Amino acid sequence: MSRPEKNPKPTVTTELVDQRNWLDLPEDVTANILKRVGVFEILESAQKVCTAWRGICKDPAMWRVIDMENTQELATPCELEKMCMNAIDRSQGQLVDLNIEHFPTIELIEFLAQGQRSSQLRRLQITHCYVSLYKSWSDFFKKAPLLEEISLSFTIISEETVADISRYSPMLKSFTYNNYGWGFSIEMDRADDFVLAVGKGMSQLLHLQLTGSEMSNKGLQAILDGCPNLQSLDLRGCFDISLDGTCGKLCKERIKNLRLPGDSTAGLKVAPFDSEDDYDSEDDYDSDLCPDMCFPVSSDSDYAVDLVDYYSL
């Protein structure tokens, strides 16, 4: 009887696995894989692997969707903004879905407003953007007429900007303005003015989220009067309204998916700071300029200047 070989020859299956060349994958399959990697990883790593991958990464179709959420630990805000601009340029006007968090500035909003960069944009999500200059927002929305969904969290805009959204985004079906847990607040009258602008100009809305708003029943009534087609309304954290009377009855009768002020905030973006106690010292923020804010702002920062402009509207 012959002894078994110590090192048997590899089977055909093993040989095929060993000889597989990932560069032989069809281009559309490779593109599908790379799309799941993320903007940061594509620009910093994937496109540098080989000439074939670099060519795929330059295809405008790769950049129809740009998602830069939860990237703040990967690079500085300035670096992330430059990467985002690079990605937007690579889309060559084909961008339809943009989601960015923590680093948007005036320069980025104005960059989006140039040329045809936002001409095909359908969905916009921005979180933690302290750009309040009215002209920057106005110029942008003029160049994004196809928007169907806008979501702004912990972002400062005025009622004038809401009016511009209404004017320049006739296809808008979903609007989110989430300030839940954010220390920055405005007087109830200003909050009502903001909501009145929504009710006046966004009659076509199907979905509306106004979490954390300090509006009163006056504002809520304006929403019910001005947005007759609403299917869902999210009022979580809107503790200055009362749903015991007529407003509450109308909400329950007309709104299919209604979230009440005290409902669970599961799945909702919540501000990273809930109180001024989260700071180590009083020097972390300018309390004279922004007494209600829960993020650090120095008196000579760009953000501070924007907020002054906001109050002067």
N, C-alpha and C positions, 0 to 999 in steps of 0.2 A: 504494500500500500504506500503510495507516494505521500510525502508530507505536504501540508498546505503551504502555499507561498507566504512568506512573512510580510511582504509588501505587495498585495494583489493589485493588479492594474485597475485604474479607475473605470467605472462604468461609463457607458455612453452619456447617461444623464449628467454625471458629474463633469465630464469633459465639456458638455454644452454649457453648463453653468459657469465653469472656469473661463470659457472663451467668450462669454457674453460681453458685448461692447455697448455701453449705454448710449454712445453716440450714434448707434444704428437705429435708435428708436425713431419712429415717424415724427416729423417736426411738430405736428399738431398735438401729439401725445406729450412731447417734451415741453411744449408751451403750456399745456394744461397742468403739468407738474410744477413748473416754475411759477405759475400764477398763485399757487398755494403757499409759496415760500414767504412772500411778503416783500414790500417795497425796500425796506432797509437791507434785507439779505440779498435781494437781487442786485442792488446798486453796489453793495460793498463786497459781495462774494460771487454769486452765481454767474454774473456776466463776465467775470475774469477767468472762468474755468477753461474756456476754449473759444475759438472763433465762431463755431456753430452756435453755441449758447449766446454769445455776444450779439450775433445777428438776430436771434429770436428775441432777445431782451430789448432790441431797438425797434421792434415791430410796434406800431401805434396801437394795434389791437390788444397788446399786452397791458396797456395802460388805460383801458376804458373804465376800469374800477381801481381806485387808489384808496387803500385803507391804511392809515397811519395812526391807529389807536394803540394806546399802551406801548408807545415806542420811546417815551421820555427818558427811560433808563439806558437806552442804547447810545444816545449821543446828546449833545447840547441842543437847546432849542434853535439856535442859529444854524447848526449843522442840519437838523431835521428840516428846517424851513427850506434850505438850499436843495436838499434831496427832493422835497415835495415839489418845488419849482421845476427841477430837472424832470421828474416823473410827469408833471403836467405838460411840459413842453414835448415830451416824447409821445404823448397821446395825439398830438397834432390836431386838436379840436374834436377828438372822438370821445373825450371824457364824459361819462354818463353818471358816475357814482363817486362821490368824494367824501371821505370820513377822516377828519383830522382832530387831534386832541392835544391840548396844552401849549402848542407853539404858534398858533396863528397870530400874525401881526398885521399892522396896516399895510406893510409892504406886500404880504402874501395876498391879502384881499384885493389890493390894487393890481397885483400881478394877474390875478384871475380875471380881472375886468378888461385886460388888454387883448385886442384882436378877437379871435374866435375861440379862445381857450375854454370858455364856459358856454358856448353856443348850443351844445348838445346835452348839457348837464340836466339830469332828471332828479337826482337825489343828492342832498347836501346835509351832512352832519358835522357840526362843529361843537367842541367841548372846551371850556376854559379859554375863551378868546376875549381879551380886554380891549378890543378895537371898538370904540364908540363913535368915531368920527362919521357924521351923517353922510358926507359926500363919498367916502370910501365905500360904504355899503350901497348907496344909491347907484353909483357907477357900476358896481358889480351886478346888482339885480337887473339893471338895464341890459346887460350882456348875457343873462341867463333866462331867456323867455320860456324855456320848456320845463322848468322846475315843477315837479309834481309832489315832492316831499322835502320839507325843510325841518331840521331838528337842531335847535340851539340850546345848549346847556351851559349854565353859569357864564353867560355871554351878555354883554350890555348892548341893547339896541333901544332906540326911542320909538315913540308912536309914529313919528314921521317916517322912520324906516319901515315900519309895518305898513304904512300907507303906500310906500313905494313897492313893497312886496306885492301888495294887492294890485297895484297898477301894472306891474311888469311881469307878473307870474299868473296869467289867467288859467293855467292848467293845474294850479296847486290844489291838491286834495288832502294833504296831511301837513299840519303845522304843530310843532312842539316847541314850547318855551319852558324849560325846566330850570327852576331855581331852588329846588327842594334842598333844605339844609344849608343853603348859602347864607353867610352873614350879611352880605350886601343887600340892603333893602331900600325902597323908596316909599314916599308917603302914599296912603291909600288913594288919594285923588289922582296921583300920577299913575298908579297901578290901574285904576279904573280907566284913565285916558288911554292907556296902552290896550286894554281889553276892548274898549269902545272902538278903537281903530281896527281891531280884528273883526269885530261884529259888523262894522260898517263896510269893510272892503273884501272880506273873504266869505262871501255867501255860498260859494261852491264847495266849501270844506266838507269832507266826510269824517275826518278824524282830527281831534284837537286835544292837545295836552298842555295844561297851564299849571303844572305842579309847583307848589311853593309861592304862588302869586298872593299878593296882599290885597287883591281886589275885594270889593264889597258886593252886595247883591245887585247893586246898580250895574256893575260890570257883567255879572252873570246874566242878568236879564237882557243886556245888549247882545250877548252871545246867542241866547235862545231866540231873540227876535231877528238877528242878522244872519244866522247860520241854520236855516230850516232843514238842511239835508244831513245834519250831523248824525253819524251812526255810533260814534264813540266819543266820550268826553272824560278826560282824566283831571279830577280836581283834588288829587291827593296833596295834602299840606296846605290847602287854601282855607285856613282856619278863621278868616274874617268874614266868611259867608255863612248864611243860615239857610238850611234846607227844610225848615219846619213849615214854611208857608207856601205861597204860590210858586216860587222859583223851584223849590224842591219837588213839588207835585209835577210841574212841567218837565223837569229833568227826568223823573222816573217814568213818565208817560211817553216821552218822545225819544229818549236816548236808549238805544239797544244795549250798549256797553258803557255803563256809567261807573266811574271810580270815585268814591266819596272821599272827603277830606281826611277822615281817620282810617282809611283802608290801608292794608299792608303795603309797604314800599318795596317789597321783594321785586327784583328785576329792574328797579329804578336807579338811575345814576344819582348818587348822593354826594354832596360837596365833601371834599376831604377834611375840612375843618368845620366843626359845628359850633365853636365858641371861641372867644378871644383867649380863653384859658389854655388853648392848645399852644400858645406861644411861650417861649422861655422868658421873654422880657418885653417891656413896653416899647423898646426901641425897634421891634420887628415891624411895626407898621406906624403910619402917620395917622394917629387918631383924630387930629384936628381936621385933616382933609377928608378922611373916610371913616367916620366914627362907627359905622355899622359893618365894615368889611371884615372878612375873615381870611384875607390873604395879605402877605407883606407888600406894602407899597411905600417906597421912599418918596420924599417930597419932590425930588428932581427927576423921577423916572418918567418914561414915555407913558406908562399906564396912568400915572397921576395926572399928566397933562390931558389925556383922553377923558378921564373922569370929570375934570374941570369943564371940558368942552361939553360933556353930557349934561351937566347941571345947568349949563348956560343956554341950552336949547330953548 
